[in-house]
Each structure stands twice: as C-alpha cells, then as structure tokens.
Amino acid sequence: MFESLLEFFAHTEWSPQWATAATLVAVLIAAFVVRRVLLNLLARFFVALAARSPALEERKRIQTLARVLRHAASLTLIVVAVLVGLNTIGVSIAPILGAAGVAGVAIGFGAQSLVKDFFSGMFLLLENQIRVGDVVEIAGKTGVVEELTLRRTKLRSFDGAVHYVSNGLITTVSNFSTEFAFAVADVSVSYREDLDHVYSVMHATAATLREDEMFRLAIVDALEIAGVEQLADSAIVVRCRMKTLPAEQWRVRREFLKRLKIAFDREGISIPYPHRMLVQEPVPARDRDTLPSR
C-alpha cells in the first residue's frame, strides 16, 4: 500500500496552483515546528539558568527576560513566515521591504511615543529596574507587576484593579521589592507617658514578633527607634522601623501595630485620640417666648 502511494505521488502531474499550495502549507508547518522547538529551547535554557542562580532577585530577572525574549522570538518567526509565504505565492517582497523602510521613517516622525515605549522597556529590562512579581509605584500607580513587555507594564493594585502603563510614561520607578525594605511606623503616646518605658515596651513587642514562626524569616533586623518625630497637639509621635525582606514590610507593620496596641493596654500606656465635647448653653429668659411650643 505504501509503495502504491509513492507511485501515485511520483506519477501524478501536479498543477502549479497545487504545488504552490503545498509549498505554502509546508512553510506554515515548518514555521510552527521551528517556533515550538525554539520556545522549548529558550524555556529550558532559562529554567536551567534560574536554577543556578541562588539569589531570588536574579531568578526574577531571568524569568522576566525569558518572557520578553519568547514574545520577541514568536513575533520574529511570524514575520519571517509571512514574508516567505508571500514570496511562495508569487508576491515580490522587495517592494514590501522597501515600504518597510519608508514606514520606518514615518514611524520615526509619527509614532515617536511607540518608539519611546520600546526603548524605555528595553532599558527597564537591561538595568533590572522592574521584574515580574515586584511591588512598584510607576506613573502614579502602585501594584504588583504581572506582565512586562517592551511596550507596556501591567500592574495589579491591592483592590484588584489592573493598570496598563506605557513604558514611555515611566520616568521614576519606586520598587518596594529590591534587596530589603523597612516597616516604618509612627506611634503616638500621651504627653504624660514615660518615653523610656514606652521604648522598652516597643522593643519587647518587636522582639516577641521576631520569635514568631510566621514572621521569623520576614524580619531581618531588630527594631530601630529613631526617637521623637513630632510634638503634636495632643500626642508625642515616636518613629520606629524594622528591616524586613522585600514586600514583607506591610505584613510586619500591621502585626507589630496590633501587638503594640495590646501591649500598651496591658502596660497602661495611653494612645491619644480626638475627643469632642458638646456644651448646651441655657436659653436666655428674653428668648424663651420666641421658642416654638411643643
């Protein structure tokens, strides 16, 4: 049966249209196979590269570069496959390439923002300013980086909103996930309190927090008390901070303040809060006749 099929294909006269169609299908299949093989090779290479990098920061950078390169490789293969396919069906690609050159000049003048986005994205990657998974503030938006391409950055904020920021609009990057962070807290106490006692309670609370299994790895160093930050109208404001792992500062700060409130209540340390007193003055006798009767 196999020999019959070979004989059929060998002795059958194919029309030029069928030959062109077969060649076009072969080009598409080849492009698909090459794309799959190339993407798999890139994935294996970057997985092996990340496995040899002990630092979390370096692994995040490798993962971000891997995503960008995979997108770039896919786009390049698609463009090449389209050009080869057009050439196969008899469409000359020379005018297309010439038009691409003219279009490039037009893009340089008419789409400068797009070019700026790509260059900004390239430098964001090369300078390792942003990685997927980082908590950053860019262009007035704060959130977790879910996707980073050469053209735009995708952020998801704490309330779940997704922000798409063009890389060309990014002039300042505030990265909360690089190397380390600080859980900073301003604690208000009454003017009547002994500050030395307050400091002692704060240190003891922080030390207990560091011994907790849930926070032991997140806290890098002991509590630092900067001192009196402000003499406010009704309170003394004490500033303190704890060094933490990247992106752990908010969780540590919330738990520290919760435990500090409990410790202050136990030690009788007062935390001032606004009071409002309403004073009702008696109505003068001369105005009583003007009051509405009930």
C-alpha positions in Angstrom: 0.0 0.0 0.0 2.8 2.4 0.9 4.5 1.6 -2.5 1.2 2.4 -4.2 1.0 5.8 -2.6 4.6 6.6 -3.6 3.9 5.6 -7.1 0.7 7.7 -7.1 2.6 10.8 -6.0 5.5 10.1 -8.3 3.4 9.8 -11.5 0.8 12.4 -10.8 1.2 15.7 -12.6 0.5 18.5 -10.1 -0.7 21.8 -11.4 1.3 24.9 -10.4 -1.5 26.0 -8.0 -1.4 22.7 -6.1 2.4 22.9 -5.9 2.2 26.5 -4.6 -0.4 25.5 -2.0 1.7 22.5 -0.9 4.7 24.7 -0.6 2.8 27.3 1.4 1.5 24.6 3.8 5.0 23.3 4.2 6.2 26.7 5.1 3.5 27.2 7.7 4.2 23.8 9.2 7.9 24.4 9.3 7.3 27.8 11.0 5.1 26.2 13.6 7.6 23.5 14.3 10.5 25.9 14.5 8.6 28.1 16.8 7.7 25.3 19.2 11.3 24.0 19.2 12.8 27.4 19.7 10.4 28.3 22.6 11.1 25.0 24.3 14.8 25.5 24.0 14.5 29.0 25.4 12.4 27.8 28.3 14.8 25.0 29.1 17.8 27.4 28.9 16.2 30.0 31.2 15.0 27.3 33.7 18.5 25.9 33.9 19.9 29.4 34.3 17.5 30.3 37.1 18.2 27.0 38.9 21.9 28.0 39.0 21.1 31.4 40.5 20.7 31.2 44.3 19.5 34.9 44.6 15.8 35.5 44.4 16.3 38.8 42.7 18.4 37.2 39.9 15.8 34.5 39.4 13.0 37.1 39.0 15.1 39.0 36.5 15.8 35.8 34.5 12.1 35.0 34.4 11.2 38.4 33.2 13.8 38.3 30.4 12.6 34.9 29.4 9.1 36.2 28.8 10.2 39.1 26.8 12.5 37.1 24.6 9.9 34.4 24.0 7.5 37.1 22.8 10.2 38.6 20.6 11.1 35.3 19.1 7.5 34.4 18.3 6.9 37.8 16.6 10.1 37.4 14.5 9.2 33.9 13.3 5.7 35.1 12.4 7.1 38.0 10.3 9.6 35.7 8.6 6.9 33.1 7.9 4.6 35.7 6.4 7.3 37.1 4.1 8.3 33.6 2.9 4.7 32.7 2.3 4.1 35.8 0.3 7.2 35.0 -1.8 5.9 31.5 -2.3 2.7 32.6 -3.8 4.5 34.9 -6.2 4.2 38.2 -4.3 7.5 40.1 -4.5 8.7 41.0 -1.0 11.2 43.6 -2.3 8.6 46.4 -2.5 7.4 45.3 0.9 10.8 45.6 2.4 11.2 49.0 0.7 7.9 50.1 2.0 9.0 48.9 5.4 12.0 51.3 5.2 9.7 54.2 4.3 7.3 53.2 7.0 10.2 53.1 9.4 10.9 56.8 8.6 7.2 57.6 9.0 7.1 55.8 12.4 10.1 57.8 13.5 8.1 61.0 13.0 4.5 59.9 13.5 4.8 57.3 16.2 7.5 58.6 18.4 5.6 57.6 21.6 5.6 54.0 20.4 9.4 54.0 19.8 9.9 55.7 23.1 7.9 52.9 24.8 10.1 50.2 23.3 13.4 51.9 24.2 12.1 52.6 27.7 11.1 49.0 28.1 14.5 47.8 26.9 16.3 49.9 29.4 13.9 48.8 32.2 15.0 45.2 31.5 18.7 45.8 30.9 19.0 47.9 34.1 17.0 45.4 36.1 14.7 48.2 37.4 11.5 46.1 37.3 10.8 42.3 37.4 7.6 40.3 37.2 6.3 39.9 40.8 7.8 43.2 42.1 5.7 45.7 44.0 6.3 49.0 42.4 5.0 52.6 42.0 5.2 53.9 38.5 3.3 56.8 36.8 1.3 57.4 40.0 0.1 53.7 40.2 1.1 51.2 42.8 0.7 47.4 42.4 2.3 44.1 41.6 4.0 43.7 38.2 2.1 40.9 36.5 3.5 41.4 33.0 6.4 43.3 31.5 6.9 43.8 27.7 9.0 46.2 25.7 5.9 48.3 25.1 4.0 48.4 28.4 3.9 47.2 32.0 0.8 45.6 33.6 0.2 46.3 37.3 -2.5 44.9 39.6 -3.3 47.1 42.6 -4.3 46.0 46.1 -8.0 46.4 45.2 -7.7 44.1 42.2 -7.7 46.9 39.5 -5.4 46.3 36.6 -3.3 49.2 35.3 -1.6 49.2 31.9 1.2 51.7 31.9 3.1 52.6 28.7 6.8 52.3 29.3 7.5 55.7 27.7 5.5 57.3 30.6 7.7 55.8 33.3 10.1 58.4 34.5 10.5 57.4 38.1 10.4 53.8 39.5 9.8 53.2 43.2 10.5 49.5 43.7 9.4 48.0 47.1 10.8 44.5 46.3 14.5 45.1 45.9 17.1 43.7 48.3 15.3 44.8 51.6 12.6 47.0 53.0 11.6 48.8 56.2 8.4 48.5 58.1 8.0 52.2 59.3 5.5 53.1 62.0 4.7 56.4 63.7 3.4 55.7 67.2 1.5 58.4 69.2 1.5 58.4 73.0 0.3 60.8 75.6 2.4 63.6 77.0 2.0 62.0 80.4 3.9 58.8 79.5 7.5 58.0 80.3 9.2 57.7 77.0 11.9 55.3 78.3 9.1 52.9 79.4 7.4 53.4 76.0 10.6 52.5 74.2 11.1 49.4 76.4 7.6 48.1 75.6 8.1 48.7 71.9 11.4 46.8 71.9 9.9 43.9 73.8 6.9 43.7 71.4 9.2 43.7 68.4 11.4 41.0 70.0 8.4 38.8 70.6 7.3 39.3 67.0 10.7 38.2 65.7 10.3 35.0 67.6 7.0 34.1 66.0 7.3 31.4 63.4 5.1 33.3 61.0 7.4 36.4 61.0 10.9 35.0 61.9 12.1 34.8 58.3 10.4 38.0 57.2 12.2 40.3 59.8 15.9 40.8 59.1 16.9 43.0 62.0 15.8 44.3 65.4 13.5 47.3 65.9 15.2 50.7 65.5 13.6 53.6 67.3 14.6 56.9 65.7 13.1 58.9 68.6 10.6 61.6 68.9 9.5 62.6 65.4 6.9 65.2 66.3 5.4 67.1 69.3 1.8 67.1 68.1 -1.1 69.0 69.6 -2.2 66.1 71.8 0.5 63.4 71.4 4.2 62.7 71.2 4.9 60.9 67.9 7.7 58.3 68.1 9.1 56.9 64.8 10.4 53.4 64.5 11.2 50.9 61.8 12.1 47.2 61.3 14.2 45.9 58.4 12.4 43.2 56.5 12.6 41.1 53.4 11.3 42.8 50.2 7.5 43.1 50.1 7.1 41.9 53.7 7.1 45.3 55.3 3.3 45.8 55.2 2.5 42.5 56.8 5.1 43.0 59.5 3.9 46.6 60.2 0.3 45.5 60.6 1.1 42.8 63.0 3.5 44.9 65.0 0.9 47.7 65.5 -1.7 45.2 66.5 0.6 43.7 69.2 1.8 47.1 70.3 -1.8 48.2 70.9 -2.3 45.1 73.1 1.0 45.8 75.0 0.1 49.4 75.5 -3.3 48.5 77.0 -1.6 46.0 79.3 1.0 48.5 80.5 -1.5 51.3 80.9 0.1 53.4 78.1 -2.4 55.9 76.7 -2.8 56.4 73.0 -4.5 59.8 72.4 -7.4 60.1 70.1 -9.7 63.1 69.3 -12.4 64.0 71.7 -15.4 66.1 71.0 -17.4 67.8 73.8 -20.8 69.4 73.2 -21.9 72.1 75.6 -25.5 73.3 75.5 -25.9 76.8 76.9 -29.2 77.8 78.7 -31.6 79.9 76.7 -31.8 83.5 78.0 -35.2 84.4 79.5 -35.9 87.1 76.9 -35.6 84.5 74.1 -37.8 81.8 75.7 -41.0 83.3 74.3 -39.7 83.0 70.8 -39.1 79.2 71.0 -41.7 77.1 69.2 -44.2 75.4 71.5 -44.4 71.6 71.6 
